[in-house]
Amino acid sequence: MTELSPAAQQVFWAFNEAASGKPDDWHYLPAIAAALEAVADQVVPQPPMLVEGGRTYEEAWTATVHEAVRRQLLAIAAELRGQDQ
């Protein structure tokens, strides 16, 4: 098993502290990944916001930030999901 990134480690340890207190509950990784994917879909739905006739600067900036947050959440979820294989 490969080492988790710092972000994925934080999610994993936070889950373990809240759920069982055991740092070795690797079998929960798919459930944690699924929860993060659901969070990404709720917080930053895909596709990004589109405005009829184009976007203003603020809208484009907001969409860029939202897309970056979504990518980060999904990357952690993918990493956690990959650890279970």
Backbone torsions as a table, in degrees:
resi	resn	phi	psi	omega
1	MET	NA	132.9	-179.2
2	THR	-81.9	164.2	-179.6
3	GLU	-75.5	140.9	176.8
4	LEU	-79.2	151.2	173.9
5	SER	-66.1	162.6	178.6
6	PRO	-57.1	-40.2	-179.8
7	ALA	-65.0	-45.0	179.6
8	ALA	-66.6	-36.9	177.2
9	GLN	-60.9	-43.4	-179.7
10	GLN	-61.1	-43.1	178.9
11	VAL	-63.3	-46.8	-178.7
12	PHE	-61.1	-47.2	-179.1
13	TRP	-66.5	-39.2	178.5
14	ALA	-62.9	-41.7	177.1
15	PHE	-61.7	-48.1	-177.5
16	ASN	-62.7	-38.8	177.8
17	GLU	-64.0	-41.3	-177.7
18	ALA	-75.8	-36.5	-172.4
19	ALA	-87.7	-48.6	-171.1
20	SER	-141.8	-17.6	-176.3
21	GLY	78.6	-0.8	179.9
22	LYS	-97.2	129.0	-178.6
23	PRO	-82.2	8.2	-174.3
24	ASP	-122.4	25.9	-179.7
25	ASP	-86.2	63.0	-176.5
26	TRP	-65.1	-25.1	-177.7
27	HIS	-67.5	-11.4	177.3
28	TYR	-85.6	-7.6	-175.0
29	LEU	-55.4	-42.8	178.1
30	PRO	-61.7	-36.5	178.8
31	ALA	-68.2	-39.9	177.6
32	ILE	-64.3	-44.0	179.3
33	ALA	-60.7	-42.8	179.1
34	ALA	-62.8	-39.0	178.2
35	ALA	-64.2	-42.3	178.3
36	LEU	-65.1	-38.1	177.5
37	GLU	-64.0	-39.9	176.8
38	ALA	-64.7	-40.2	177.2
39	VAL	-61.5	-46.2	-179.9
40	ALA	-59.3	-41.7	179.9
41	ASP	-67.4	-33.9	-179.3
42	GLN	-80.3	-41.3	-176.0
43	VAL	-78.9	-41.9	-176.4
44	VAL	-132.6	80.7	-177.7
45	PRO	-62.1	151.8	177.9
46	GLN	-110.7	135.5	3.4
47	PRO	-79.4	165.8	-178.9
48	PRO	-65.0	163.5	-179.3
49	MET	-58.8	131.7	174.9
50	LEU	-118.8	139.3	179.6
51	VAL	-111.9	132.2	178.9
52	GLU	-55.4	126.3	178.7
53	GLY	84.9	8.6	178.1
54	GLY	112.9	174.2	-178.7
55	ARG	-110.3	149.0	169.9
56	THR	-80.0	171.5	178.0
57	TYR	-58.2	-45.3	-178.4
58	GLU	-62.8	-41.5	179.6
59	GLU	-66.1	-41.4	178.8
60	ALA	-64.5	-42.2	179.1
61	TRP	-63.3	-45.6	179.6
62	THR	-61.0	-44.0	179.2
63	ALA	-62.7	-38.5	178.9
64	THR	-63.7	-43.9	178.7
65	VAL	-64.5	-45.1	179.7
66	HIS	-59.7	-43.7	-179.8
67	GLU	-64.0	-37.4	178.7
68	ALA	-66.3	-42.8	178.6
69	VAL	-63.2	-44.3	178.9
70	ARG	-59.6	-45.9	179.9
71	ARG	-60.7	-40.6	-179.7
72	GLN	-65.4	-45.2	178.9
73	LEU	-62.3	-44.5	-178.8
74	LEU	-69.9	-30.7	177.1
75	ALA	-66.4	-41.6	177.3
76	ILE	-64.4	-43.8	179.0
77	ALA	-60.7	-43.9	179.6
78	ALA	-63.6	-39.7	178.9
79	GLU	-63.9	-45.1	179.0
80	LEU	-64.8	-41.6	179.7
81	ARG	-64.1	-37.8	179.8
82	GLY	-68.9	-24.6	179.7
83	GLN	-70.7	-21.6	-175.5
84	ASP	-84.6	-5.7	-175.5
85	GLN	-88.4	NA	NA
